[in-house]
Amino acid sequence: MTPKIIGPDAEARLDWIALTDAMVAGHRLPPAEIADSFLYRGQDTLLTRSAWIDGLGIAVKPASIFPANPAQDLPMVNGAVNLFDDATGRLAAIVDFHLVTKWKTAGDSLLSARHLARKDARRVLIVGAGKVAAAMIEAYRALIPDAEVTIWNRSAGAARDLAERMSAVAADDLEQAVRQAEIVATTTMAREPVVQGDWIAPGTHLDLIGAYRPDMREVDDTALTRARLFVDSRKTTIGHIGEIQIPLDQGVITPNDILADFYDLPSGSYARQSEDEITIAKNGGGAHLDLMTARYIMDATNGGAGA
């Protein structure tokens, strides 16, 4: 078997809705075995994320994180996704790292929005103006072609630049923008909450994407206690991400307040129950989602689903 090399040009064959369908199918299979490992040299890091899903295959995603690279006009994060055949263990494909990361991250939250946002939701607010923000705009527009997208960022200039590129509108007042939104996506590097629960209107859905460390949060306790709370994976959020673990440690919420994760999709419990409720989905990621995404990409480039 000669491994297939899949680069960024494969993006033209991908479809956001088809990816979320592939993620649903992946969560019907036996639960993934996942593991992370870290190696360090000063400020440089090698993170290796691995996942094995019986019936789907194996993914190993090494990422080198070199903070000094941007000063040399080089990407800080580099890597590849190695996809192994489930039946034989042979290397089936090497998939572009940035392609998988973009589609995995945005597809994860799009899947939540498909199940938790109101069907008539049109007003979308993106908090942040980086690469994830741009990907989320693409993803939401696949679900809501007539979405009215607003962008807020601490740097107003970055919000205006992204809004111009993505045919969106830049907002100056975050509170007002949150109050008017029907879907809110947070894509920041914030350590302290930027979105306050008192601002959120009934019926709003929030996709929390940015916080990925134990000391990071994007919304406050009020938001969590006002909302019905979901996560993509209990294994990659509880005990790992401050957005969930800090309020758990402080007794603001309990594990029972996390109503479902993606493995509950087949049962129908990962769902909105009323038009007025607020829903929050925390995107924690995980190598199992990299595996599902890489396999979808490989199948799409082979002329299968999503082609």
N, C-alpha and C positions, 0 to 999 in steps of 0.2 A: 504494500500500500504506500503510494507516494502522498505525503501530506499535502492538503490543499492550502495554498497561501491566500489569505483573504485580506485585502487592503481597504483603505478608505473609499475607493471607487465603488465598493459594493453597496454603499448607502443608497444609491439610486434605485436599487431593487427592493428596498425595505419599506415596510408599511407599519405605522404605529399601532393600528388596531389589530393587525395580524400578530404583532409581537405580544400584545396583551393576551390574545387568545392562546398563544403558545405558552405563556406563563401560567394561565389557568390550567392548561393540559399538563404542564410540568408538576403542578401542585396536586394533581390526581394520582401521581405516581407515589411510591413509598417515600417517606421523608428523607431528605438529603443528609448524608454524612458530610460535615463541614469542618475545616480546620484552618487556622491562620498561624503563620510563623514570622518572626522578625529577626533580622540581623542588623547590626549597627556598626558604623565607623564614624565616630564624632557625630556631626549633624546629619550625616547621610544614613539612609535607611533602605533595606531591602525587605519589602513586605510580600509574602507569598500566601495567596488565598487559594484553597483547594476545595472541591466539592465532588461528591459521587452520588449520583441518583440512579438507582437500579432501574434499568429500562431506558435510560437516556444517555448516560455516559459519564465521563470524568472531565473536569476542567481544572487546570492549574494556571493561576494568574499571578505571575511575579511582577512586582512593580518596584522600580528603583526611584527613590525620592531624594533628589540632590538639591537642597535649597540654594546653593550658590549658582546653579545653572542659569537662572534668568539674567544675572549680571553679564553672562556671556551670550545672551540672546538664544539660549537653549531651553527647551521645556524642563520644568522642574521634575515632572513625573513621566517615566517611560516604562514600557513593558510590552508584554504580549500575552495572549490567551491561548494556551495549548489545550486542544480538545482531543480527547482519547475515545476510541470506540468502546462501547459498553461491553460487547461480546468478547473482543479479543485483547483489549487494552492497548492496541496499536495507535500511534499518533495519526489522527484523521485530518486535523486542520490546525493551522496557526492563524489566529484572527487578530487584526489590528486592535491594540489595547484601547486606544482612544475611541474607536468606533463602538466597541463593546461597552465601555464605561458610559458613554453618552446615552446609548439606547437603553442600557440596563437601568440607569438612574432615572431618566425621564419616563421610561415605560413602566417602571415600578409605581410611580405616583399617578400616571395616567390610569393604570389598572384600578387604583383606589378611587379615582374620580369617576370612573365608569360605574362603580357600584355604590358610591356614597354621595356624589353630588346630585342635586335635583336635576331632573331631566330637562327642565326649562332654563337651567342656569346659562347665562350668557356673559355676564360681567366678570372678567377674570383679572385679578390683581397679582402681579409678580413682584415680590419683595427681593430685591437684588438685581444686578445687571451684568452678571458674568456668563460663562459658557453654559452653566446649568440653566440659568434663566432663559437664555435663547432656546435651548433644547425644549424646555417646558412650553414655551410659546408654540413651537412646532407641534408638539404632542397634543396640546389642548385643542389646537385648530384642526387636527385630524378628527377629534371627537366632536368639536363644536365649530363647524366651518364659519359661522357668523359671529364668533366670539368677539367681544369688545375688550381688548387687552389694554391694561394700564400697568405702568412700571414705576416703582419707587425704589430709589437707592440713596444711601447716605451721601454719595457724590451725585449731585443733581446732573452734572455733565454726562456721567456715564449712563444715567437713566435716559437722558435725551438722545444720546448717541444710539443706544440699543433700540429705543422707540422709533427712531428714524429708519434704522435698518430693517425693523420687523413690522413696520406699518402699525405701530401702536401709539399710545399717548403716555407722556411722562407726567407723573403727579408730584406736586411739591409737598402736600400735606398727607402724611401717612395715615393718621387717624381718619380723616375724611375718606381716603381711598378705601380703607378697610371697611368702614361703615357702609359704603356703597357697593362693595363686591359681593358676588355670589360664590365665587371660588377664589381662594387665596393660596398662593404657593410661596413659601419662604425658602430662599436659596442663598442664605447669607453665611458669613463666618462668625456670627455673633456669639459672644460668651454669655451675655445677659439678654433677657427677652426684649425683642423689638416690637412685637405685636401684643397688645393688651386685650385681655378677654372682654372687658367692658365695651370695646369697640365693635365686637362681632355681632352682626345682625342675625336674628333667627333664620334658620334655613341655609346658613353658609356652610360650605365645606372647606377645610384647610388641609393642604398637603405640606407637611413639615419635612424639609429635605436637607437643610444645611447642617444642622448640628450632628456631628459624628463622633465627638469625643466625650469623655465623662464630665468635662467641665463646660459644656456648651449647651445653650438653650436659645430658642427663638420665640417662644410664647410663654406667658406667665401662668401662674397657678390657676387664676380665674378662668382662663381659656380652657384648661384641662378639666376643671370641675363643671363648667357649663356644657361641655361637649360629651357626646358618645365617642369613646376612644378606641382606635384600631391601630395595629402595627402590621407591617409586612411580614415580620418574623419575630416571634418572641425570643428566639435564640440569639438574634443579632441586635436586639434593642435592650431587653431587660439585663441589667448588670453591665451594660456597655456604654450606653448613650445617656448623657445628662438630662436630655429632654424628658426621658422616662424615669431614669434611676434617681435623680435628685428629688422629685416629688414623691417617689416611692419611699425613699429613705426618710423623708420629712413627714410622712404620714398624710400627705395631701391626697394621694390616691393609693389604692391597693392593687395587687395583681388582678383581682376580680374585676376592676374597672376597665381592664384591657379586654374588650369584648370578643375580639377575634383577630386572627392573622390569616395570611393567604391560604394556609392549609385548611381553613374553615370555609373557603369559597364553595366547595362542592355541597356543603350542607345548607348554604343560603344564609348563614348567619353574618357574613361579611356584607352588610347591606344597610341602607337607610330605611328607617321605619316610619317616618313622618315628614311632611313638608317643612315643618317649623324647627325641627331639631338641628343643632349644630353638630357637625361631624369633624373629627380630626383623625388623620392617618399619618403616622410617623414612618418615614422611609428610612430604614436602617441598612438596607442593602444586604450583601452577603454573597459568598462565592456560588451558592446554589442558583442565585438569580443571574450571575455571570454565565454559568453553565447553560441555563435555559435560553439566555439571550444569544450566546455564541452558537448554540445548536440551531436556533431559529435563523441566524444569519447564514450559517452553512447551508441549511436546507433551502433558504431563499435563493442563494447564489447557485445552487444545484438545480434550480427550476422547480422546487417544491413550494411549500406554503410561503406566501408573501411575495412570490415572484411576479 
